[in-house]
Amino acid sequence: MSQTKLKTRTKRRPNPMSKLERRASRSLASIYGLRMLGLFLILPVFSIYAKTLPGGHDRFLVGLALGIYGFTQACLQIPLGIASDRFGRKPVMIAGLAIFALGSFVAGFSHTLPMIIVGRAIQGAGAISAAISAMIADATQPENRTKAMAFVGMMIGASFIIALVAGPLLYRSISVPGMFLLTGVLAIGAIFVVKFVVPDVKMGASEPAHPDTANTSAARHTSLFTPALLRLDFSIFALNFMQVALFLALPLALVNDAGIPIEDNWIVYLPVAVLSFIVAIPGIIWAETRGYMRHGFIGAVASMGLAMIGFAAGYHDIMALVAALFVFFVGFNLLEALLPSLVSRTAPPSRKGRALGVYNTAQSIGLFAGGAIGGIAADLGGSVAVFLTSAALGLIWLIVAIFVRPPAKHSIG
């Protein structure tokens, strides 16, 4: 009996990541991070910069400029994921980064909101998230994939925090057009990372063989649209909705109500972001290693909703804004790490790539909806309406989160 238990424990013990897995995970996560850094840089400053443009007081257009790349990403995420299955991961990633760079340069040389919206839409057309996720799946064994996906999530969270600090500082020296051009340069740099740093991996090399029945349309439908996966798809939608909506309103609150010049907003963001990251990292480790992912997930979702209520209630009080921002960052950092891990753990191996494609599409729709709906709310009721709209979404999200139940670690794969 004891020998059987020992064998079971040995089987369930996770293998350390190989050198190839570590190299692939880190290089692919860096590409994701470089791309997201370029997108995040304008978040803390764009609503202020837009006021200097013709029509810049139309909050809907400002929100559309922030979120439109999510719309084109949502349209092309799955098609480009399928293209990566047919033509290879690297060619699709390189093409996508080139399109993203083109959109960045179009936006950088534009001086009207409509043309910036066009540039942002082109940026979104370089939708390579599904291809990156699929290549991570190609390069990692099932038992190590959760670690790799969590690392990608942490890179996105780190890019967000870096952008919040760097954005206001860069605004002082190169303004938003220069930041768009810098984004294009970062995308070109990411192309070289894909070409020369990311290892060549055979597609599907790490996946075990599965019965042919997994390829039926019924199995395909079940894999992509189970309640467990749909809850996670809704979660990434809500997270990105709140992220974009928040930065449609928060910079105006810091400048107009707290009296902090936009170039100095980093003084608020830096200590709050660093402290929240210090708090979040032990929470991520605790949730992953101790089996409390569900508790950590629900707590993070609750913190996002509470932060939005705090923003709405303390709109004119700098200390209330800082406190709400800290709570928001803690929840955001936790969720950026936990959500990819949960999706990787929940999706069946035979449909993991497609499930990640749907997940990334939901993420893109959230980015678009946060900008568009947030802009409408701002036009109708000002920044407080944006916060309250996000808080209402947070309440729905919390109800959904209560039903999220991560699979056991030994069932991953």
C-alpha positions in Angstrom: 0.0 0.0 0.0 2.8 2.4 1.0 4.7 1.5 -2.2 1.6 2.4 -4.3 1.3 5.8 -2.6 5.0 6.4 -3.1 4.6 5.7 -6.8 1.6 8.0 -7.1 3.5 10.8 -5.4 6.5 10.3 -7.6 4.3 10.5 -10.7 2.7 13.7 -9.6 5.9 15.4 -8.6 6.5 18.2 -11.2 9.6 18.0 -13.4 12.0 20.9 -13.4 11.9 23.0 -16.6 14.5 22.0 -19.1 17.0 24.5 -20.6 15.0 24.6 -23.8 11.8 25.2 -21.9 13.3 28.0 -19.9 14.8 29.6 -23.0 11.6 29.4 -25.0 9.4 30.6 -22.1 11.6 33.6 -21.3 12.2 34.7 -24.9 8.5 34.4 -25.8 7.4 36.1 -22.6 9.8 38.9 -23.4 8.2 39.4 -26.9 4.8 39.5 -25.3 6.2 42.0 -22.7 7.8 44.3 -25.3 4.6 44.4 -27.3 2.4 45.1 -24.3 4.9 47.7 -23.0 4.5 49.6 -26.3 0.7 49.4 -25.9 0.6 50.4 -22.2 3.0 53.4 -22.5 0.3 55.7 -23.7 -2.4 54.6 -21.1 -1.4 57.0 -18.3 -1.1 60.1 -20.6 -3.3 59.7 -23.7 -6.5 61.2 -22.2 -4.5 64.3 -21.3 -2.7 64.5 -24.6 -5.9 64.1 -26.6 -7.2 67.4 -25.3 -4.5 69.1 -27.4 -6.0 67.5 -30.6 -9.0 68.6 -32.7 -12.0 66.8 -31.2 -10.0 65.8 -28.2 -12.8 66.7 -25.8 -15.0 63.9 -27.2 -14.4 61.2 -24.6 -15.9 58.5 -26.8 -13.3 59.2 -29.5 -10.5 59.2 -26.9 -11.8 55.8 -25.6 -12.1 54.5 -29.1 -8.4 55.4 -29.7 -7.4 53.6 -26.6 -9.5 50.5 -27.3 -9.8 50.1 -31.0 -6.7 47.9 -31.3 -8.6 45.4 -29.2 -11.3 45.2 -31.8 -9.0 44.4 -34.7 -7.1 42.0 -32.4 -10.4 40.2 -31.6 -11.2 39.9 -35.3 -7.8 38.4 -36.2 -6.6 36.6 -33.1 -8.1 33.2 -34.1 -7.4 33.4 -37.8 -3.7 34.2 -37.2 -3.6 31.4 -34.6 -4.9 29.0 -37.3 -2.3 30.5 -39.8 0.4 29.8 -37.3 -0.7 26.1 -37.3 -0.4 26.1 -41.1 2.6 28.3 -41.9 4.5 28.1 -38.6 4.7 30.1 -35.4 7.7 32.2 -36.2 6.6 33.5 -39.7 3.2 34.6 -38.2 4.8 36.3 -35.2 7.3 38.2 -37.4 4.5 39.3 -39.8 2.3 40.3 -36.9 5.1 42.3 -35.3 5.8 44.1 -38.6 2.1 45.0 -38.9 2.2 46.2 -35.3 5.2 48.4 -36.0 3.5 49.8 -39.1 0.5 50.8 -37.0 2.8 52.4 -34.4 4.5 54.6 -37.0 1.1 55.6 -38.6 -0.1 56.7 -35.1 3.2 58.4 -34.4 3.0 60.6 -37.5 -0.7 61.4 -37.0 -1.9 64.6 -35.4 -5.7 64.0 -35.4 -7.7 61.5 -33.4 -9.2 59.8 -36.4 -5.8 59.0 -37.9 -4.5 57.9 -34.5 -7.5 55.6 -34.4 -6.5 54.2 -37.8 -2.9 53.6 -36.5 -4.1 51.9 -33.4 -6.4 49.7 -35.5 -3.4 48.6 -37.6 -1.5 47.9 -34.4 -4.2 45.5 -33.3 -4.1 43.7 -36.7 -0.7 42.3 -35.7 -2.5 39.9 -33.4 0.1 37.3 -32.4 -1.0 36.4 -28.8 -2.5 33.1 -29.9 0.6 32.2 -31.9 2.9 33.0 -28.9 0.7 31.0 -26.5 0.7 28.1 -29.0 4.5 28.1 -29.3 4.8 28.1 -25.5 2.6 25.0 -25.6 4.8 23.5 -28.3 8.0 24.1 -26.3 6.9 23.0 -22.8 5.8 19.7 -21.3 2.2 19.7 -20.0 3.4 19.7 -16.4 5.6 22.7 -16.9 3.2 24.7 -19.1 1.4 26.3 -16.2 4.7 27.8 -15.0 5.4 29.2 -18.5 2.0 30.7 -18.9 2.2 32.2 -15.4 5.5 33.8 -16.3 3.9 35.4 -19.4 1.2 36.8 -17.1 3.8 38.2 -14.8 5.7 39.8 -17.7 2.4 41.5 -18.8 2.0 42.8 -15.2 5.6 44.0 -15.1 5.2 45.8 -18.5 2.1 47.5 -17.2 3.8 48.8 -14.1 6.9 49.9 -16.1 4.7 51.7 -18.6 2.8 53.6 -15.8 6.1 55.0 -14.5 7.8 55.5 -17.9 4.8 56.9 -19.7 4.6 60.2 -17.8 8.4 60.6 -17.9 8.5 60.0 -21.7 5.6 62.4 -22.2 7.7 65.2 -20.9 10.5 64.5 -23.4 9.0 63.0 -26.5 5.2 63.3 -26.0 2.7 60.8 -27.3 3.8 60.8 -31.0 7.4 59.9 -29.8 6.0 57.1 -27.7 4.2 55.6 -30.7 7.4 55.8 -32.6 9.3 54.1 -29.7 6.6 51.4 -29.7 7.4 50.8 -33.4 11.1 50.4 -32.6 10.3 48.0 -29.8 8.3 45.9 -32.2 11.2 45.8 -34.6 13.4 44.7 -31.7 11.0 42.0 -30.9 11.3 40.7 -34.5 15.0 40.2 -33.9 14.2 38.3 -30.7 11.9 36.0 -32.6 14.4 35.4 -35.4 17.6 34.9 -33.3 16.7 34.2 -29.7 13.5 32.1 -29.7 14.5 28.5 -30.2 13.0 26.5 -33.2 10.4 24.1 -31.8 8.4 21.5 -33.7 4.7 22.2 -33.5 2.9 19.9 -31.2 6.1 18.2 -30.1 5.2 18.3 -26.4 1.6 17.0 -26.8 0.8 13.4 -26.1 -1.2 11.4 -28.7 -5.0 11.5 -28.3 -7.8 9.4 -29.7 -9.4 10.5 -32.9 -12.7 11.2 -31.1 -11.1 14.3 -29.8 -11.3 15.8 -33.3 -15.0 15.6 -33.6 -17.0 18.8 -33.8 -18.8 17.9 -30.6 -15.5 17.5 -28.7 -14.3 20.8 -30.2 -17.4 22.6 -29.0 -17.2 21.0 -25.5 -13.5 21.9 -25.2 -13.9 25.6 -26.1 -17.1 26.5 -24.4 -17.3 24.6 -21.1 -18.6 26.7 -18.2 -15.1 26.5 -16.6 -13.4 28.0 -19.7 -16.1 30.6 -20.3 -15.8 31.9 -16.7 -12.1 32.4 -17.3 -12.8 34.0 -20.7 -15.2 36.4 -19.0 -12.6 37.1 -16.4 -9.9 38.2 -18.8 -12.5 40.3 -20.6 -13.5 42.1 -17.4 -9.8 42.6 -16.3 -8.9 44.4 -19.5 -12.2 46.3 -19.6 -11.3 47.8 -16.2 -7.7 48.4 -17.1 -8.5 50.6 -20.2 -11.6 52.3 -18.6 -9.6 53.2 -15.5 -6.9 55.0 -17.5 -9.5 56.8 -19.5 -10.5 58.6 -16.3 -7.7 58.3 -13.7 -5.1 60.6 -15.4 -7.8 63.4 -15.5 -8.5 62.9 -11.8 -4.8 63.1 -10.9 -4.3 66.2 -13.0 -7.5 68.1 -12.6 -8.6 67.2 -9.1 -5.4 66.2 -7.3 -3.4 68.9 -9.0 -0.5 66.7 -10.1 0.9 67.6 -13.5 0.8 64.8 -16.0 4.7 64.7 -16.2 4.8 64.0 -12.4 2.1 61.3 -12.3 4.9 58.8 -12.1 5.5 60.0 -8.5 2.1 58.4 -7.6 2.4 55.3 -9.8 6.0 54.2 -8.9 5.7 53.6 -5.1 2.2 52.3 -5.4 3.1 49.9 -8.2 6.3 48.6 -6.6 4.6 48.1 -3.2 1.7 46.3 -4.9 4.1 44.0 -6.8 5.9 43.2 -3.5 2.6 42.2 -2.0 1.3 40.3 -5.0 4.3 38.1 -5.6 4.0 36.1 -2.3 0.3 35.9 -3.1 1.0 34.3 -6.5 3.5 31.8 -4.9 1.1 31.0 -2.1 -1.8 30.4 -4.5 0.2 28.3 -6.9 2.2 26.1 -4.4 -0.3 25.7 -1.6 -3.4 25.0 -3.7 -5.2 28.2 -2.9 -5.7 29.5 -6.5 -9.4 29.7 -6.1 -9.1 31.8 -2.9 -6.5 34.0 -4.4 -8.5 34.4 -7.6 -11.7 35.4 -5.8 -9.8 37.8 -3.5 -8.1 39.5 -6.5 -11.5 39.9 -8.3 -13.0 41.4 -5.1 -10.1 43.9 -4.8 -10.6 45.1 -8.4 -14.3 45.9 -7.7 -13.5 47.5 -4.4 -10.8 49.7 -6.1 -13.3 51.0 -8.6 -15.7 51.9 -5.8 -12.8 53.6 -4.1 -12.0 55.6 -7.2 -15.6 56.8 -7.5 -16.0 57.6 -3.8 -12.6 59.4 -3.4 -12.4 61.1 -6.8 -11.3 64.4 -5.2 -9.1 63.0 -2.5 -5.5 62.2 -3.5 -5.0 59.8 -0.6 -8.2 57.9 -1.5 -7.0 57.7 -5.1 -3.7 56.3 -4.0 -5.3 53.7 -1.7 -7.7 52.6 -4.5 -4.8 52.5 -7.0 -2.8 50.2 -4.6 -5.8 47.8 -4.2 -6.3 47.8 -8.0 -2.6 47.0 -8.7 -2.5 44.1 -6.2 -5.6 42.5 -7.8 -4.3 43.2 -11.3 -0.9 41.7 -10.7 -2.4 38.6 -9.1 -4.8 38.1 -11.9 -2.3 38.6 -14.7 -0.3 35.7 -13.3 -3.2 33.4 -12.2 -5.5 33.7 -15.2 -3.1 32.2 -17.9 -2.2 29.5 -15.4 -5.8 28.7 -14.8 -6.6 28.6 -18.5 -3.6 26.3 -19.2 -4.6 24.1 -16.4 -8.3 23.9 -17.4 -8.1 23.6 -21.2 -7.9 19.9 -22.5 -4.6 19.2 -24.1 -6.1 18.4 -27.5 -7.8 21.8 -27.7 -5.4 23.9 -25.6 -4.3 26.1 -28.6 -7.9 26.8 -29.6 -8.9 27.5 -26.1 -6.1 30.0 -25.7 -7.2 31.6 -29.0 -10.7 32.1 -27.6 -9.2 33.4 -24.3 -7.0 35.9 -26.1 -10.0 37.0 -28.2 -12.0 37.7 -25.0 -9.0 39.7 -23.8 -9.0 41.8 -26.9 -12.8 42.4 -26.8 -12.3 43.6 -23.2 -9.7 46.1 -24.3 -12.0 47.5 -27.0 -15.1 47.5 -24.8 -13.3 49.2 -21.9 -12.3 52.1 -24.2 -15.6 52.4 -26.1 -18.1 51.8 -23.3 -15.8 53.8 -20.9 -15.9 56.7 -23.4 -19.7 56.6 -23.6 -19.9 56.6 -19.8 -17.5 59.5 -19.6 -19.5 61.5 -22.1 -22.8 60.8 -20.2 -21.6 61.2 -16.6 -18.0 62.1 -16.4 -15.2 60.1 -14.9 -17.3 59.0 -11.9 -19.6 57.2 -14.3 -16.6 55.3 -15.8 -15.6 54.1 -12.3 -19.2 53.1 -11.4 -19.6 51.2 -14.7 -16.4 49.3 -13.9 -17.6 48.6 -10.3 -20.9 47.2 -11.7 -18.9 44.9 -14.0 -16.7 44.0 -11.0 -19.8 42.8 -9.0 -20.9 40.6 -11.9 -17.4 39.3 -12.2 -17.2 38.4 -8.4 -20.4 36.3 -8.8 -18.8 34.5 -11.7 -15.5 34.1 -9.8 -17.2 32.3 -7.0 -17.9 29.3 -9.3 -14.3 29.1 -10.6 -12.7 25.8 -9.4 -9.2 25.1 -10.6 -8.4 21.5 -11.6 -6.0 19.6 -9.4 -2.4 20.0 -10.3 -1.9 16.3 -11.0 -4.6 16.5 -13.7 -2.8 19.2 -15.7 -1.9 18.3 -19.2 
